[in-house]
């Protein structure tokens, strides 16, 4: 059987962390420090993954949230946004970077835990 009855606590945490990460992303965009396209792929990835994890009931869907978080964490490092974690000017960029950084780590861990829990329940 390929279904789960409801979203686990770890699954709910994954969805919440992805949405909070998206909020941090938007805060950085609003502060003007990001050079993102009109439709930023990182933001789209976060929102689509949150929707998929929340709405689809396949037991393995939480892995999508973990991968979306990992994708954004890697992108955060690759594009050099880590510097925003230590530069408090502008403040909105600094706060947005910390929100995004911490929430994306939570999304990766919670998504992984939810996937493992769902697998064990499924087996």
MOMO-V273962 format. One record per residue. N is the residue number from 1. RES is the residue in one letter. PSI is psi in whole degrees, -180 to 180 (* if undefined). OMEGA is omega in whole degrees, -180 to 180 (* if undefined). Layout:
n:N res:RES psi:PSI omega:OMEGA
n:N res:RES psi:PSI omega:OMEGA
This chain:
n:1 res:X psi:138 omega:-172
n:2 res:X psi:32 omega:-177
n:3 res:X psi:165 omega:171
n:4 res:X psi:155 omega:-175
n:5 res:X psi:-41 omega:179
n:6 res:X psi:169 omega:-179
n:7 res:X psi:127 omega:180
n:8 res:X psi:170 omega:177
n:9 res:X psi:-43 omega:178
n:10 res:X psi:-35 omega:177
n:11 res:X psi:-43 omega:177
n:12 res:X psi:-40 omega:178
n:13 res:X psi:-37 omega:177
n:14 res:X psi:-49 omega:180
n:15 res:X psi:-47 omega:-180
n:16 res:X psi:-45 omega:-180
n:17 res:X psi:-38 omega:177
n:18 res:X psi:-41 omega:179
n:19 res:X psi:-38 omega:176
n:20 res:X psi:-40 omega:176
n:21 res:X psi:-44 omega:178
n:22 res:X psi:-38 omega:177
n:23 res:X psi:-42 omega:176
n:24 res:X psi:-38 omega:178
n:25 res:X psi:-47 omega:-179
n:26 res:X psi:-39 omega:179
n:27 res:X psi:-41 omega:177
n:28 res:X psi:-40 omega:177
n:29 res:X psi:-43 omega:-179
n:30 res:X psi:-28 omega:179
n:31 res:X psi:-11 omega:175
n:32 res:X psi:12 omega:-178
n:33 res:X psi:-10 omega:-180
n:34 res:X psi:147 omega:176
n:35 res:X psi:73 omega:-175
n:36 res:X psi:154 omega:175
n:37 res:X psi:170 omega:-180
n:38 res:X psi:-43 omega:175
n:39 res:X psi:96 omega:-175
n:40 res:X psi:126 omega:-178
n:41 res:X psi:-34 omega:179
n:42 res:X psi:-42 omega:179
n:43 res:X psi:-42 omega:178
n:44 res:X psi:-44 omega:179
n:45 res:X psi:-46 omega:-179
n:46 res:X psi:-47 omega:-177
n:47 res:X psi:-40 omega:178
n:48 res:X psi:-44 omega:180
n:49 res:X psi:-43 omega:178
n:50 res:X psi:-42 omega:178
n:51 res:X psi:-43 omega:180
n:52 res:X psi:-46 omega:-179
n:53 res:X psi:-41 omega:-177
n:54 res:X psi:-35 omega:-169
n:55 res:X psi:-27 omega:-178
n:56 res:X psi:138 omega:-171
n:57 res:X psi:19 omega:176
n:58 res:X psi:141 omega:-173
n:59 res:X psi:-27 omega:-176
n:60 res:X psi:2 omega:-174
n:61 res:X psi:-26 omega:-180
n:62 res:X psi:-24 omega:178
n:63 res:X psi:-27 omega:177
n:64 res:X psi:-41 omega:177
n:65 res:X psi:-42 omega:178
n:66 res:X psi:-43 omega:180
n:67 res:X psi:-38 omega:178
n:68 res:X psi:-42 omega:177
n:69 res:X psi:-44 omega:179
n:70 res:X psi:-42 omega:177
n:71 res:X psi:-47 omega:-179
n:72 res:X psi:-33 omega:176
n:73 res:X psi:-44 omega:178
n:74 res:X psi:-44 omega:179
n:75 res:X psi:-39 omega:179
n:76 res:X psi:-41 omega:180
n:77 res:X psi:-46 omega:-175
n:78 res:X psi:-40 omega:-178
n:79 res:X psi:-2 omega:177
n:80 res:X psi:20 omega:-179
n:81 res:X psi:-9 omega:-180
n:82 res:X psi:-30 omega:178
n:83 res:X psi:-26 omega:178
n:84 res:X psi:-18 omega:-180
n:85 res:X psi:-19 omega:-178
n:86 res:X psi:-7 omega:-180
n:87 res:X psi:104 omega:-174
n:88 res:X psi:15 omega:180
n:89 res:X psi:125 omega:-5
n:90 res:X psi:152 omega:-176
n:91 res:X psi:-39 omega:-179
n:92 res:X psi:-35 omega:177
n:93 res:X psi:-43 omega:179
n:94 res:X psi:-49 omega:180
n:95 res:X psi:-45 omega:179
n:96 res:X psi:-40 omega:179
n:97 res:X psi:-43 omega:179
n:98 res:X psi:-41 omega:177
n:99 res:X psi:-49 omega:-179
n:100 res:X psi:-46 omega:-177
n:101 res:X psi:-49 omega:-179
n:102 res:X psi:-43 omega:-178
n:103 res:X psi:-35 omega:-179
n:104 res:X psi:-33 omega:175
n:105 res:X psi:-43 omega:177
n:106 res:X psi:-41 omega:-180
n:107 res:X psi:-42 omega:180
n:108 res:X psi:-48 omega:-178
n:109 res:X psi:-49 omega:-178
n:110 res:X psi:-39 omega:178
n:111 res:X psi:-39 omega:178
n:112 res:X psi:-45 omega:179
n:113 res:X psi:-44 omega:-180
n:114 res:X psi:-40 omega:179
n:115 res:X psi:-44 omega:179
n:116 res:X psi:-45 omega:179
n:117 res:X psi:-44 omega:-180
n:118 res:X psi:-37 omega:178
n:119 res:X psi:-45 omega:-180
n:120 res:X psi:-37 omega:178
n:121 res:X psi:-37 omega:-179
n:122 res:X psi:-38 omega:-176
n:123 res:X psi:* omega:*
